[in-house]
Amino acid sequence: MGAKVYTIEYNKKLYERTRDFLPLLGYKPYFFFGDGSKGIPAKAPYDKIIVTAGAPVVPTALTDQLAEGGILLIPVGNRESQKMLRITKVKGELKKEEFDSFAFVPLLGEQGWK
């Protein structure tokens, strides 16, 4: 499809295993080890950001990295239950839509769970 996919992992062991394993399955994203709550500013702006860990708040670093018309999909709430949010950047403003309840692993890092 021509999309560039970047993935960031906070847990070093999981990062190493995934970096080695996913290419064996034919997936070739750009792998980064670090704080997912900070995103990857050097590669911004992004058309889409999908967060697969529950965050206590929407990290400002991620909304700052959205391109105009970009979409951030992120579960936000406490450690037991989150609401799925779809945040779209429209004319520099953030439009927020809230969906059903979910439970994801916690997002770790500066703007995640400590």
C-alpha positions in Angstrom: 0.0 0.0 0.0 3.0 2.3 0.2 2.6 3.4 3.8 5.6 4.0 6.0 5.0 2.4 9.4 6.9 3.4 12.5 6.6 1.5 15.7 8.0 2.4 19.1 8.3 0.0 22.1 9.1 1.0 25.7 10.1 -2.5 26.9 13.7 -3.3 25.7 13.2 -7.1 25.6 9.9 -6.9 23.8 11.4 -4.4 21.3 14.3 -6.7 20.5 12.1 -9.8 20.1 9.6 -7.9 17.9 12.3 -6.2 15.8 13.8 -9.7 15.0 10.5 -11.6 14.6 8.2 -9.3 12.6 10.4 -9.2 9.5 10.3 -13.0 9.4 6.5 -12.7 8.9 7.0 -10.2 6.1 6.4 -7.0 8.1 9.0 -4.3 7.7 8.2 -1.3 9.9 10.8 1.1 11.1 11.5 0.0 14.7 12.3 2.4 17.6 13.1 1.7 21.2 11.9 4.4 23.6 9.0 6.3 25.2 5.9 5.9 23.1 4.2 8.8 24.9 6.7 11.1 23.2 6.2 9.7 19.7 8.9 10.0 17.2 9.2 13.8 16.5 12.0 13.4 13.9 9.6 11.5 11.6 6.6 13.8 12.1 4.1 14.9 10.9 2.0 11.8 10.8 -1.3 11.1 8.9 -2.2 8.4 11.4 -1.1 7.5 14.9 -2.4 4.3 16.5 -1.6 3.8 20.2 -2.0 0.2 21.5 -1.6 0.9 25.2 -4.0 2.7 27.6 -2.9 6.2 28.6 -3.9 8.2 31.6 -4.2 11.3 29.3 -3.7 12.1 25.6 0.0 12.9 25.3 0.5 16.4 23.8 3.6 15.2 22.0 1.4 12.9 19.9 -1.2 15.5 19.0 1.6 17.9 18.2 3.0 15.4 15.7 -0.3 15.0 13.7 -0.4 16.4 10.2 -3.3 18.6 9.2 -6.2 16.1 8.7 -4.3 13.5 10.7 -5.9 11.1 13.1 -4.8 9.8 16.5 -6.5 6.7 17.9 -5.8 6.2 21.5 -7.4 4.4 24.6 -7.5 6.9 27.5 -8.6 6.3 31.1 -7.4 4.5 34.2 -5.5 1.2 34.3 -8.6 -0.9 34.3 -10.8 0.8 31.8 -10.3 3.3 29.0 -12.4 5.0 26.4 -11.2 4.8 22.8 -10.6 8.3 21.5 -10.3 9.4 17.9 -8.7 12.8 17.6 -8.6 14.5 14.3 -6.6 17.7 13.5 -8.8 20.0 11.5 -7.5 23.5 10.6 -5.1 23.3 13.5 -7.8 22.4 16.0 -8.3 19.0 17.7 -11.7 17.3 17.2 -12.3 14.6 19.7 -14.7 11.6 19.4 -15.2 9.1 22.2 -16.1 5.5 21.7 -16.9 2.5 23.9 -14.9 1.2 26.9 -11.8 -0.9 26.5 -9.0 -2.3 28.6 -5.4 -2.1 27.2 -2.0 -2.7 28.8 -0.7 0.6 30.3 1.2 3.1 28.3 4.5 3.7 30.0 6.7 6.8 29.8 6.8 10.5 30.6 3.2 11.1 29.7 2.1 7.6 30.4 1.9 5.6 33.6 5.1 5.7 35.7 
